[in-house]
Amino acid sequence: MEWNDSQPIYRQLRDQVVERIMDGSFAEGEAIPSVRQVSADYQINHLTVGKAYQELVDMGLLEKRRGLGMFVTSGARGVLTSDEQARFLNEELPAFAGRVQRLGLDMDEVLRRLKAAGGGA
């Protein structure tokens, strides 16, 4: 993984774990890689990994099990999906609709193309 300078590494790591929960790579109830393992794999400070994991615990997506490590909480994927759907509907969709309007595109044509691309029935 290559880190970028646009945001702190712990946030990038946190976002990566969120993506893996959403795509099912980290399944609910299963352990995620340890702080030490991630630190060694990515050659980053263990405190950075710990900070990312702690944010995910605070968000209710991970839980610490004493002596066992960190585990994805039950319902984590659903919470993330709901949050992303709300963000899309409240932020991205209005921006998209505004761009369609500014470009003078016909909304019916846009909808037809979205459906053809697999965006709906």
TORSE-446579 format. One line per 8 residues: number of its first residue (from 1); their letters; for each residue x, y, z of N, C-alpha, C. Coordinates in nm, 2 decimals. Each point is the difference from the previous one (the first is absolute). Layout:
NUM> A> X,Y,Z,X,Y,Z,X,Y,Z; ...
//
This chain:
1> MEWNDSQP> 0.09,-0.12,0.00,-0.09,0.12,0.00,0.09,0.12,0.00; -0.04,0.10,-0.08,0.07,0.12,-0.01,-0.08,0.11,0.07; 0.06,0.07,0.09,-0.07,0.11,0.08,0.01,0.13,-0.08; -0.10,0.08,0.01,0.00,0.13,-0.07,0.01,0.11,0.11; 0.04,0.11,-0.04,0.01,0.12,0.09,-0.12,0.07,0.03; -0.12,-0.04,-0.07,-0.12,0.08,0.01,-0.06,-0.01,0.14; 0.02,-0.11,0.07,-0.05,-0.02,0.14,0.09,-0.09,0.08; -0.02,0.01,0.13,0.09,-0.08,0.09,-0.01,-0.15,-0.03
9> IYRQLRDQ> 0.11,-0.07,0.02,0.01,-0.15,-0.03,-0.11,-0.07,0.08; -0.02,0.04,0.12,-0.10,-0.08,0.08,-0.14,0.01,-0.06; -0.03,0.11,-0.06,-0.13,0.02,-0.06,-0.01,-0.09,-0.13; 0.11,0.00,-0.07,0.00,-0.08,-0.12,-0.01,-0.15,0.03; 0.07,-0.04,0.11,-0.01,-0.14,0.05,-0.15,-0.03,0.05; -0.05,0.09,0.07,-0.14,-0.01,0.05,-0.10,-0.02,-0.12; 0.02,0.08,-0.10,-0.09,0.00,-0.12,0.02,-0.14,-0.07; 0.13,-0.05,0.00,0.02,-0.13,-0.07,-0.07,-0.11,0.07
17> VVERIMDG> 0.00,0.00,0.14,-0.07,-0.10,0.07,-0.15,0.01,-0.02; -0.05,0.12,-0.01,-0.14,0.03,-0.02,-0.04,-0.07,-0.14; 0.08,0.03,-0.10,-0.02,-0.06,-0.13,0.00,-0.15,0.00; 0.09,-0.06,0.08,0.01,-0.14,0.01,-0.12,-0.06,0.07; -0.05,0.07,0.10,-0.13,-0.04,0.06,-0.11,0.00,-0.09; -0.01,0.11,-0.08,-0.11,0.02,-0.09,0.00,-0.11,-0.12; 0.12,-0.03,-0.04,0.01,-0.10,-0.11,0.00,-0.14,0.04; 0.00,-0.02,0.14,-0.01,-0.14,0.05,0.14,-0.06,0.02
25> SFAEGEAI> 0.11,0.07,-0.03,0.13,-0.06,0.03,0.02,-0.02,0.15; -0.05,0.09,0.08,0.00,-0.02,0.14,-0.14,-0.02,0.04; -0.04,-0.13,0.02,-0.13,-0.04,0.04,-0.04,0.03,0.14; -0.13,0.02,0.02,-0.05,0.03,0.14,0.03,-0.12,0.09; 0.05,0.03,0.12,0.04,-0.11,0.09,0.14,-0.05,-0.01; 0.06,0.03,-0.11,0.14,-0.05,-0.02,0.11,0.10,0.04; 0.11,-0.06,0.04,0.12,0.09,0.04,0.06,0.07,-0.12; 0.05,0.12,0.03,0.08,0.07,-0.10,0.14,-0.01,0.03
33> PSVRQVSA> 0.09,0.03,-0.09,0.15,-0.01,0.03,0.03,0.08,0.13; 0.10,-0.05,0.07,0.04,0.07,0.13,0.07,0.13,-0.03; 0.01,0.08,0.10,0.07,0.13,-0.02,0.15,-0.03,-0.04; 0.06,-0.10,0.07,0.14,-0.03,-0.04,0.01,-0.05,-0.14; -0.09,-0.08,-0.04,0.01,-0.05,-0.14,-0.02,0.11,-0.10; -0.10,0.09,0.01,-0.02,0.11,-0.09,0.12,0.09,0.00; 0.05,0.03,0.12,0.12,0.08,0.02,0.12,-0.05,-0.08; 0.02,-0.13,0.01,0.11,-0.07,-0.07,-0.02,0.00,-0.15
41> DYQINHLT> -0.12,-0.04,-0.04,-0.04,-0.01,-0.14,0.02,0.13,-0.08; -0.05,0.11,0.06,0.00,0.13,-0.06,0.12,0.09,0.04; 0.08,-0.05,0.09,0.11,0.07,0.05,-0.04,0.14,0.05; -0.10,0.00,0.09,-0.05,0.12,0.06,0.01,-0.02,0.16; 0.00,0.11,0.07,0.00,-0.01,0.14,-0.12,-0.07,0.06; 0.02,-0.08,0.10,-0.11,-0.07,0.06,-0.10,0.09,0.07; 0.04,0.12,0.04,-0.09,0.10,0.06,-0.10,0.05,-0.11; 0.05,0.01,-0.12,-0.08,0.05,-0.11,-0.11,-0.11,-0.03
49> VGKAYQEL> 0.04,-0.12,0.00,-0.10,-0.11,-0.02,-0.10,0.00,0.12; 0.05,0.01,0.12,-0.08,0.00,0.12,-0.11,0.12,-0.01; 0.05,0.11,-0.04,-0.10,0.12,-0.01,-0.11,-0.03,-0.10; 0.04,-0.06,-0.12,-0.10,-0.04,-0.10,-0.10,-0.10,0.06; 0.05,-0.10,0.06,-0.09,-0.10,0.06,-0.09,0.06,0.11; 0.06,0.09,0.08,-0.08,0.06,0.11,-0.12,0.08,-0.05; 0.03,0.07,-0.11,-0.11,0.07,-0.07,-0.11,-0.09,-0.04; 0.04,-0.12,-0.05,-0.10,-0.09,-0.05,-0.08,-0.07,0.12
57> VDMGLLEK> 0.07,-0.01,0.11,-0.06,-0.05,0.13,-0.11,0.11,0.04; 0.05,0.12,0.00,-0.09,0.11,0.04,-0.12,0.02,-0.09; 0.01,-0.04,-0.13,-0.11,0.00,-0.09,-0.09,-0.12,0.01; 0.04,-0.10,0.09,-0.08,-0.12,0.02,0.02,-0.10,-0.11; 0.11,0.01,-0.08,0.02,-0.09,-0.11,0.09,-0.12,0.04; 0.09,0.03,0.10,0.09,-0.11,0.05,-0.02,-0.01,0.15; 0.03,-0.12,0.05,0.00,-0.01,0.15,0.13,-0.08,0.04; 0.05,0.04,0.12,0.12,-0.06,0.05,-0.04,-0.12,0.08
65> RRGLGMFV> 0.06,-0.11,-0.02,-0.02,-0.12,0.08,0.13,-0.03,0.07; 0.00,0.02,0.13,0.12,-0.01,0.08,0.07,-0.13,-0.03; 0.13,0.01,-0.04,0.08,-0.12,-0.02,-0.02,-0.06,-0.14; -0.10,0.05,-0.07,-0.03,-0.06,-0.13,0.02,0.10,-0.12; -0.01,0.12,0.02,0.02,0.10,-0.10,-0.13,0.08,-0.03; 0.00,0.06,-0.12,-0.11,0.08,-0.05,-0.09,-0.08,-0.09; -0.13,0.02,0.01,-0.10,-0.07,-0.08,-0.10,0.09,-0.06; -0.05,-0.03,-0.12,-0.10,0.08,-0.06,-0.13,-0.03,0.08
73> TSGARGVL> -0.07,0.11,0.04,-0.13,-0.02,0.07,-0.11,-0.05,-0.09; -0.09,-0.06,0.06,-0.12,-0.05,-0.07,-0.08,0.13,-0.04; -0.04,0.00,-0.12,-0.08,0.12,-0.05,0.08,0.11,-0.06; 0.14,-0.01,0.00,0.09,0.10,-0.04,-0.03,0.04,-0.15; -0.01,-0.11,-0.08,-0.02,0.03,-0.15,-0.13,0.07,-0.02; -0.10,-0.04,0.07,-0.13,0.07,-0.02,0.00,0.15,0.04; 0.07,0.02,0.11,0.02,0.14,0.04,0.07,0.08,-0.10; 0.11,-0.05,-0.05,0.08,0.07,-0.10,-0.08,0.02,-0.13
81> TSDEQARF> -0.07,-0.10,-0.04,-0.08,0.01,-0.13,-0.11,0.10,0.02; -0.07,0.01,0.11,-0.10,0.10,0.03,0.06,0.14,0.00; 0.12,0.01,0.06,0.06,0.13,0.00,0.04,0.05,-0.14; 0.06,-0.09,-0.07,0.04,0.03,-0.14,-0.12,0.03,-0.09; -0.11,-0.07,0.02,-0.12,0.03,-0.08,-0.05,0.14,0.03; 0.00,0.03,0.13,-0.05,0.13,0.04,0.09,0.11,-0.05; 0.13,-0.02,0.01,0.10,0.10,-0.06,-0.02,0.02,-0.15; -0.02,-0.11,-0.07,-0.02,0.01,-0.14,-0.13,0.08,-0.03
89> LNEELPAF> -0.11,-0.04,0.06,-0.13,0.07,-0.03,0.01,0.15,0.04; 0.07,0.03,0.11,0.00,0.14,0.05,0.10,0.09,-0.06; 0.11,-0.06,-0.05,0.12,0.08,-0.05,0.02,-0.03,-0.14; 0.03,-0.12,-0.04,0.04,-0.03,-0.14,-0.11,0.02,-0.10; -0.12,-0.05,0.03,-0.11,0.00,-0.09,-0.04,0.15,-0.04; -0.01,0.08,0.10,-0.04,0.14,-0.03,0.11,0.07,-0.08; 0.13,-0.03,0.02,0.11,0.05,-0.08,-0.01,-0.05,-0.14; -0.03,-0.13,-0.01,-0.01,-0.06,-0.14,-0.12,0.07,-0.07
97> AGRVQRLG> -0.11,0.01,0.06,-0.12,0.06,-0.06,0.03,0.15,-0.04; 0.07,0.07,0.08,0.04,0.14,-0.03,0.09,0.00,-0.13; 0.09,-0.09,0.00,0.09,-0.01,-0.12,-0.07,-0.04,-0.13; -0.10,-0.09,0.01,-0.08,-0.03,-0.11,-0.07,0.12,-0.05; -0.06,0.07,0.09,-0.07,0.13,-0.03,0.09,0.10,-0.07; 0.12,0.02,0.06,0.09,0.10,-0.05,0.05,-0.03,-0.14; 0.01,-0.13,-0.03,0.04,-0.05,-0.13,-0.11,0.00,-0.10; -0.12,0.03,0.04,-0.11,0.00,-0.09,-0.04,-0.14,-0.05
105> LDMDEVLR> 0.03,-0.10,0.08,-0.04,-0.14,-0.04,-0.14,-0.03,0.03; -0.06,-0.08,-0.08,-0.14,-0.05,0.02,0.00,-0.10,0.11; -0.07,0.02,0.11,0.00,-0.10,0.11,-0.05,-0.13,-0.04; -0.10,-0.01,-0.09,-0.05,-0.13,-0.04,0.11,-0.08,-0.08; 0.08,0.07,-0.08,0.11,-0.06,-0.07,0.11,-0.05,0.10; 0.03,0.08,0.10,0.09,-0.04,0.11,-0.05,-0.13,0.07; -0.13,0.00,0.04,-0.06,-0.11,0.06,0.01,-0.13,-0.08; -0.03,0.02,-0.13,0.00,-0.11,-0.10,0.14,-0.06,0.00
113> RLKAAGGG> 0.10,0.08,0.00,0.14,-0.05,-0.01,0.04,-0.06,0.13; -0.04,0.05,0.11,0.03,-0.06,0.13,-0.06,-0.14,0.01; -0.12,-0.01,-0.05,-0.07,-0.13,0.00,0.07,-0.10,-0.09; 0.04,0.05,-0.11,0.08,-0.09,-0.10,0.13,-0.04,0.06; 0.06,0.08,0.08,0.13,-0.03,0.06,-0.01,-0.09,0.12; -0.12,-0.03,0.04,-0.03,-0.09,0.11,-0.03,0.07,0.13; -0.04,0.13,-0.02,-0.04,0.08,0.12,-0.14,-0.01,0.04; -0.07,-0.10,-0.04,-0.14,-0.01,0.04,-0.09,-0.07,-0.10
121> A> -0.11,-0.03,0.04,-0.10,-0.08,-0.09,-0.08,0.09,-0.08
//
